[in-house]
Amino acid sequence: MKKLALALSVGTLLAAPVAAPALAQDKPVNLKVSLWIPAAHPLFPSTKAWTESMEKASGGTIKSTLFPAEQLGKAFDHYDMARDGIADVTFINPGYQPGRFPVIAVGQIPFTFANAAKGTAALDEWYRKYAAAEMKETKFCFAFMHSPGALHSRKKVVAPADVKGMKIRPAHSTIAELVTMLGGTNVQASAPEARDLLERGVADAITSPWGSMFLFGIEKSVKYHIDAPLYTTMFTYNINLRAYEGMSAAQKKVVDDHCTTQWAVKFATPWGEFEDAGIPRMKALADHEVYALTADQIGEWKKTIEPLRKNWSDGARKAGVDPDAATKELQASIAKHGAGF
């Protein structure tokens, strides 16, 4: 037994150093990570912590350089930037490109998710089955969302009919579709560009989560705010395929271990808390009116969005996805995580 124990100890000592040199001998990688939000956004430190974790897990062979505030390209271009290698990792709002990502767009339908962290867990677990096909030109890493956003406007909006004739900056393609249905006009702009549109009167209202209103200085241009979780926006982190395939097996495993639902929730949680903190902050402004909707008014909004569900089903079907099966799977994931209304 003593000889066996000694042999095992020697074997352990001999085997222990093997894994570390394997990573240490890997070719160093420096990933260009592009985010269109500013460094002051809560997503920036989450991304920094994520890249630092990959660097540590890879024995220092996977390093990253972060480029916030559209330094490498416009927000609308971030999927193509990952595809084409302009950046190695990008922060993407699929809803900025109408019709291009029809499956993940289901999460953009109002009154689907009620919480950023729980919603992210439900969304990411569900979407992984479809991401490989819908985002096949890149390596999908994970999907997440911000806390439910609201409508912020120059005039008071209560009912869907109030939108008629308004010029609204939508958060994504589904909200743009709703604005058109209600007789409004869409004014397209990324979040960093929205303030200028409102200040110049090009837009009358914006759909946005609450904390971001202050981050981008948009609260100065609107006065009325619906205090109801009207919608959420889906986001993804994607990786350039050539950058990923060029890594060693050990490095790929590090990346894979950081492209999980657990990491998606780590991104969504602080961002959700940041956005939610904007609600009491907005209520504290003397010249602003933050108002709740009655049950009947919410019911009217929910009835209004039903055509959006049909349109999503049509888009998913054209993409080769069974919308009924996909909806049932999503509802099960939402129920599992307690992420719905």
N, C-alpha and C positions, 0 to 999 in steps of 0.2 A: 504493500500500500504506500509506503514512504517513497519507493522508487517511482510509483505511478504518479504520486502527487508532485514529486520533483520534476518528472517529465512533463506534466501538465503545466507547471509553473514556467519551465524553460520554454515550452511551446508557446505559452501566452506572451512571454517577453519577446520572443522572436517575431510573433505575429503582430504585436501591437503597433510597431512603427509603420507597417505597410500602408495603411489607409492614408495617413498624413502625407507621406512623400508622394503618393499618387496624386493628391490634390496639388501639392506644392510644385510638382513637376508639370502640371498642366500649363498650357499656354495662357498667359494673362489676357483677360478680356476687360475692356472698358466700355460699358454700355452708355449710350447717349439716351437719356430719359427725358422725353418732352411732355410738358404739361402746359396747357393754355391758360391756367389760372395763375394768379400772382403768388409770390413766395409767402405772402401774409395769409393765404388761404390755409385752413386746417388740413387740407389734403397734402400740402407740401411736406410738413414734418412727418406725416404718416408714410409718405413715399420715401423720404430720407431714411427713416427707421427700417423700412422694408429693404432698401438697397444695402444698408449697413449690415443687416442680418444675413443677406446673401454673401456679402464680402467675408463676413466672419465664418459662415458655414463652408465657404469654398477655400478656406485657408488663405484668403487674401487674393485669390486669382480672379475673382469676379468683382471688379470695381465699377462704379457708376458715376456719371456726371449729370446733374439735374439742370434742365433748361426750362424755367417757368416763364409765364407771361408771354407766350407765343413767340419766343425767341427764334425757334426753328421753323415756325409755320403757323398759319391761322387755325383756329379751333375746328373749323369745318373740315380741315384737311388731315386730321390726325390719324385716321384709319389708313389712308393712302400713304402717309408718311412712314408708318410701320411697314406697310406692304413693300414700299419702294426703297427702304433703308435710309431715308433721310434722317430718321431716328431709329434706335434699336428697340425702344419701349415707348409706347405712347398712351396718353389718357384720352379716351374716346367717348363722345356722346353720340351713340348710333342714331339718335333722333334728329341730329343736325342734317341728315341726308335722307329725305323722305323716300320710302319704298325700297331702300337698299338693304335694310336689315328687318324684314317684316316679322320675323318670329319673336325676337326680343322686344319688339314694339308693344307686345301685349301688356308689359309692365307700365307703359305710358298711359294706358287708359285710366281716366280718373276713377277714384274710389276702389282701387285694386289693393294697394298696400297702405298701412297706417303707421308703420314704424321703420326707421332706416335700418337698424341692426337686424331685427327679425325679418324684415322684408328682404334684406340682402341675403340672409341665410336661405330663405325660401327660393329667391330668384336664382342665385348662383347654382344651387343643387339641381334645380330644374333645367336651367339653360345649358348646362354642360353637354347634355345629350344632343343639343341642336347647334351649338357653337362651332363644332368641327366642320359642319357643312356651311353654315351661314357666314362664318368668318375664316374660311379655309385658306385665304391668301396670307394669313398671319397665324401665329401661334396664340390662341386665346389663353389668357392667364386667369382672369376672374372677372365677375360682374358684380356691381354693387349699386347703391342708390343713395340719394340724400333724403332727408326727412321730407314729408309731404309739404308741398308749396301751396301758395294761394295766389289770388288775383289782387294786384295792387294798382290803383287807378286814380285819375284826376277827378272822376265823378263817381258817385256811389252806385255800385252794381249789386243788386240783390238777386234778381231773377235772370234766367238765360236770355230773355227777350231784351234785357238792358244792354246786351253786347252789340246789338244791331247798330251799324254806323260807326262803331269805334275802331280805332287803329291800335292794334295790340301786338306787342312783341311776345311771341309764343316761346315756351321753353323748348319745345321739340315739335316734330312733325304731327303728332297726334293732337296736341293742343291747337296747332295751326289748322288742322282739319276741323276741329270743333268751332274755332273762331269763324271759319268760312261758312259752316253750317248755320251759324247763328246770325249771319249777315254782317259780320265784322270784316276788317281788312288786316291781313298779317303784315307786320314789318319785321323782316328777318334781320337778326343780329345775334352775335354771341353775347354771353353775359358781360364780358369786359367792355363791349361796345354799346350796351343798352342805355347807359346813362346819357350819352350824347344824344341819342334819339329822343329821349323823353325831355331833355332840357331844351331841345330845339323845336319841340312840339310835333315832331314827325310821328311820334307814338303817343297814345293817350293812356296806355296801361301796359303792364308787364306781368307775366306769370313767373314767380320766383319763390324759392324758399326764403325764410325770414332773415336769417343771419347774413345771407349774401346781399340783401338789400343795403346793409350798412357797409359791408366789405367793399362793394363797388360804388358806394355813395349814391345809390338810386333812391333812397328814402327821401331825399331832398326834393325830388321831382313829382312825387305822388302824395296823396293825402288820405285816400280811403283804402281799407284793407279788409278783405273777407277772412274772418277767423274760422276757417274750415279747411281740413286736409284735402284739398281738391285734386291733387295729382302728385306723381313722383316722376323722376327722370332716371333712366337707366344709364349706367356708365360701364365701360370695360377698360381693362389694361391688356394691351396686345403687344406681342413681340415679333420682330422681324424674323422670318423663317431662316434666312441665311445666317443671321447672327446666332440663332439657337442651334441650328444644325452644325455650325462650326465649332461648337463647344465639345469638350470631352464628355464621356459618359458620366463621370463624376460631377462635372459642372452642370450637365443637363438635369441630373437628379436634384441638385441644389435648387435650380430654377423651378423644377416641378414641385418641390416641397414648399415653394413660396407662391405657387399658383393654385391655391386651395380656397375652399369656402371659408375656412378659419381665417385666412389672411384677408379675404374680402370683408368679413365682419370687422376685423381690426381697422380697416380703412373707413367703413361706414359709421362705426360707433362714435368716434370723436367728431366727425363731420356732422352727424345727426345731432349731437349735443350742442354743437356750435350753432346750427340753424335754429333749433328749438329755443335757444336762449334769445333769439331775436324777437320772439313774440312779446314777452313782457317789456323788452326794451322799446318796441314800437308803441306799445300801449302807454308807455310813460311819456311819450311826446305830446305836448299840450295841443299842438295844431293838427294832430292826426286822429282819425276815427277808425278804430279797430272793432268790427262788429261781427257777431255770430249770426248764423242762419238758423231759421226755425226748422223743425223736422219736415214740415211741408215743403219748404223751400229747397232743402237738401233732396227731398224726394223728387222735386221737379228737375233738379240738375241731374240726378241719376237716370231719370226717364229720358232726358235729352241726349245722354251719351250712348244710348243703346245702339244707334247706327254705327258708332265707332267699333263696337264689338263685332258687328257683322262685317264691316270693312276689314277688320283685322283677320277674321276668319277667311275671307276671300284672299287676302294677301298671303296668309300662311299656306293655304291650299295651293296657290300658284307656285309657291316655293317647294312644293312636294311634301308638306307637313299636314297630317290629319288634325284640323283645328279642334275637333271635339275631343280627341284623345289628348292632345297637348293641353287643352284647357282643364281637363279632368286631372291630369298630372300636376299642373300648376296649383289647382285648388287643393289637392292633397298636400302639396309641399307647404302652401300657405297655412293650412290647418295644422300641420305638424309643428310649425314654428310659431303659431299664434300671431301671424303677421297681418291678418286681414281686419276689416272693420267689424 
